[in-house]
Amino acid sequence: MRFISWNVNGLRAVMKKGFTDIVADLDADVLALQETKLQEGQVELDLPGYRDYWSYAEKKGYSGTAVFSRREPLQELHALGVPELDTEGRIVALEFPELWFVDVYTPNAQAELARIDHRMAWDDAFRDFCKGLEAGSLPAGAQKAAPKPVVMCGDFNVAHQEIDLKNPGPNRGKAGFSDEEREKFTKLLDAGFTDTFRKLHPDTTGAYSWWSYRFKARQTNAGWRIDYFLVSDQLAPRIEAATIHSDVFGSDHCPVGLQLAL
């Protein structure tokens, strides 16, 4: 089963840059988008062969996630079940017979870590949410579900280790590479999830998924790896490929991929 995740940084903008052709070339069974930046009804998008599932932020032109799947899920969830964290359209979770698929756009801690408290609360709630899916313990209002493993992906807005960004020294302590954010990501992995790219490519350097629009960062590959696929540890032996599609343009992020033997 082939999965693709892409922070498009504005779906309406990337649709003018060959989006449908890119999707056809990526040929995913499940495609997850983050930072769609739109409200319901603001785009007409028909991807042949896919069903679509959307989460929208209350604030216009902000955040937002979407998943396109060739298979119809058993159910869909659009919130963690924590009201103060569920206004920004940051997750789409789909239940399939063999697994949960979770698309996430993690809040940015912002300059000077202005939103770090919100970010820490999100990280804890999101980890609990994913462990709940594994255990069959779902938010109020969801259908009952048996315990099953989780595949999660998206923009986690953190470079976990020094190998995951070009310039760790000057960025230490800043949003996306603060001790607090990195520790929460470690805690997520320690809760029973595997970073699929590092599982297959533990020592690969220069592998990034986001580049600033400033300072010709993409031309010089001065990037960060902040887009991930994580899987429940029990799925780790089934990882066949974990990819970063740095040749795909249209956003300041590039797509990342996962191939699982299911």
C-alpha positions in Angstrom: 0.0 0.0 0.0 1.4 3.3 -1.1 1.0 6.5 1.0 2.0 10.1 0.2 1.9 13.2 2.5 2.4 16.7 1.3 2.2 20.1 3.0 1.0 22.1 0.0 1.1 25.5 1.8 -2.1 26.6 0.1 -4.0 24.2 -2.1 -5.5 26.8 -4.4 -2.0 28.1 -5.2 -0.5 24.6 -5.9 -3.5 23.7 -8.1 -2.1 26.3 -10.5 1.3 24.6 -10.5 0.4 21.2 -11.9 -1.1 19.6 -8.8 -3.3 17.0 -10.6 -0.4 15.9 -12.7 1.8 15.6 -9.7 -0.8 13.5 -7.9 -1.1 11.2 -10.9 2.7 10.7 -11.0 2.9 10.0 -7.3 0.2 7.3 -7.7 -0.7 6.9 -4.0 -3.4 4.7 -2.6 -3.8 7.3 0.1 -2.8 11.0 -0.3 -2.6 13.3 2.7 -2.4 17.1 2.5 -1.6 19.7 5.1 -2.0 23.5 5.2 -4.8 23.5 2.6 -5.7 27.0 3.7 -9.3 27.0 2.5 -12.9 26.6 3.6 -15.5 24.2 2.3 -16.6 25.0 -1.2 -13.7 27.2 -2.1 -12.2 24.7 -4.6 -13.5 22.3 -7.2 -11.2 19.4 -7.1 -12.0 16.0 -8.6 -9.2 13.4 -8.4 -10.4 10.4 -10.4 -10.6 7.3 -8.4 -10.3 9.0 -5.0 -12.7 9.8 -2.2 -12.0 13.0 -0.3 -12.1 13.9 3.4 -11.5 17.4 4.7 -10.9 19.2 8.0 -11.2 23.0 7.9 -10.0 25.7 10.4 -12.6 28.1 11.8 -10.2 30.9 10.8 -10.3 31.5 7.0 -7.3 30.9 4.9 -5.5 29.0 7.7 -4.3 25.5 8.5 -6.5 22.7 7.2 -6.0 19.1 6.2 -7.4 16.7 3.6 -7.0 13.0 2.7 -7.8 11.4 -0.6 -8.2 7.6 -0.6 -8.9 5.0 -3.2 -10.6 2.9 -0.6 -13.7 3.9 1.4 -12.9 4.0 5.2 -15.0 2.5 7.9 -15.2 5.9 9.6 -13.6 9.3 9.7 -12.6 11.6 12.6 -11.8 15.3 12.4 -10.9 16.2 16.0 -8.8 15.0 18.9 -11.7 15.5 21.2 -10.1 18.4 23.0 -12.3 21.5 22.2 -9.6 24.1 22.7 -7.3 22.3 20.2 -9.9 21.3 17.7 -10.7 24.7 16.0 -7.9 24.7 13.4 -8.7 21.6 11.2 -5.4 19.9 12.0 -6.3 16.2 11.7 -8.1 13.8 9.4 -8.2 10.2 10.8 -9.6 7.4 8.7 -10.3 3.9 9.9 -9.6 1.0 7.5 -10.1 -2.7 8.3 -6.4 -3.3 9.0 -5.2 0.1 10.3 -5.9 3.7 11.3 -4.5 6.4 9.0 -3.9 9.8 10.6 -3.1 13.0 8.7 -1.8 15.8 11.0 -0.6 19.4 10.7 1.1 20.1 14.0 0.9 23.7 15.3 4.0 25.8 14.8 5.6 27.1 18.1 6.2 30.4 16.3 8.9 33.0 16.7 10.4 33.3 20.2 8.3 30.1 21.0 5.3 32.4 21.4 2.9 29.5 21.1 5.0 26.8 22.8 2.4 26.1 25.6 -0.3 25.4 22.9 2.2 23.3 21.0 3.0 21.2 24.1 -0.6 20.7 24.9 -1.2 19.6 21.3 1.7 17.1 21.3 0.4 15.5 24.5 -3.2 15.3 23.2 -2.2 14.0 19.8 0.0 11.3 21.3 -2.9 10.2 23.6 -5.2 10.3 20.6 -3.0 8.0 18.5 -2.5 5.6 21.4 -6.2 5.6 21.9 -6.8 4.6 18.2 -4.3 1.7 18.7 -6.2 0.5 21.8 -9.7 1.0 20.4 -10.4 3.9 22.7 -11.9 6.6 20.6 -13.1 10.1 21.3 -16.7 10.6 22.3 -19.1 10.3 19.4 -17.0 8.0 17.3 -18.1 4.5 16.3 -16.6 1.6 18.3 -13.5 0.2 16.7 -11.2 -2.8 17.5 -7.6 -2.2 18.5 -5.5 -1.8 15.4 -2.1 -0.2 14.4 -1.7 3.4 13.3 0.0 5.0 10.3 0.4 8.7 10.9 1.9 11.4 8.6 2.1 15.1 8.0 4.0 18.2 8.9 5.1 17.7 12.5 6.9 21.0 12.6 10.0 19.7 14.3 13.4 18.5 13.2 14.0 15.6 15.6 17.8 15.3 15.5 20.7 17.3 14.3 20.9 15.1 11.2 17.4 16.4 10.3 18.4 19.9 9.4 21.3 21.6 7.6 22.2 24.1 10.2 21.4 22.8 13.7 23.8 25.1 15.6 22.2 28.5 14.9 18.7 27.0 15.0 18.9 25.3 18.4 16.2 26.6 20.7 14.2 28.1 17.9 10.7 27.0 16.7 11.0 23.6 15.1 14.3 22.7 16.9 13.7 23.6 20.5 14.4 21.1 23.2 10.8 21.1 24.2 9.5 20.1 20.7 12.3 17.6 20.2 11.6 15.9 23.5 7.8 15.6 22.7 8.7 14.0 19.4 11.0 11.5 21.2 8.2 10.8 23.6 5.9 10.1 20.7 8.4 7.6 19.3 8.9 6.1 22.8 5.2 5.5 23.0 5.5 2.8 20.4 5.9 4.5 17.0 8.7 4.2 14.3 10.1 7.0 12.2 9.9 5.1 8.9 12.5 7.2 7.0 15.1 6.8 9.8 14.3 3.1 10.1 15.5 2.5 6.5 18.0 5.4 6.2 19.5 5.9 9.7 22.6 7.8 8.6 21.4 9.6 5.5 22.3 13.3 5.5 20.9 16.1 3.4 17.4 14.5 3.4 15.0 17.4 3.9 11.3 18.1 3.2 11.1 21.8 3.9 13.1 24.8 2.8 12.6 28.4 3.6 11.6 30.7 0.6 14.5 33.0 1.8 18.2 32.9 1.1 17.9 30.4 -1.9 17.5 27.7 0.7 16.2 25.1 -1.7 18.9 25.7 -4.2 21.5 25.1 -1.6 19.6 22.4 0.1 19.6 24.3 3.4 16.5 22.4 4.6 14.8 20.7 7.4 13.1 17.3 7.7 9.9 18.1 9.4 7.4 15.9 7.4 7.2 12.3 8.5 5.5 9.0 8.3 5.4 7.2 11.6 3.9 3.7 12.1 3.0 1.7 15.1 6.0 -0.4 16.0 4.2 -3.6 15.0 4.1 -2.4 11.4 7.8 -1.6 11.2 8.7 -5.0 9.7 6.3 -4.2 6.9 8.0 -1.0 5.7 9.2 -1.5 2.1 10.2 2.0 1.2 10.3 5.5 2.8 10.9 8.3 0.4 11.4 12.1 0.1 10.3 13.5 -3.2 12.6 16.5 -3.3 12.2 16.8 -7.1 8.5 17.8 -6.7 8.0 21.6 -6.5 4.9 23.8 -6.0 5.3 24.3 -2.2 8.0 25.1 0.3 7.6 21.5 1.3 8.0 18.4 -0.9 6.0 15.2 -0.6 7.2 12.3 1.5 6.1 8.7 1.0 5.7 5.3 2.5 5.3 1.8 1.1 3.9 -0.8 3.4 3.4 -4.5 2.7 -0.2 -5.1 3.8 
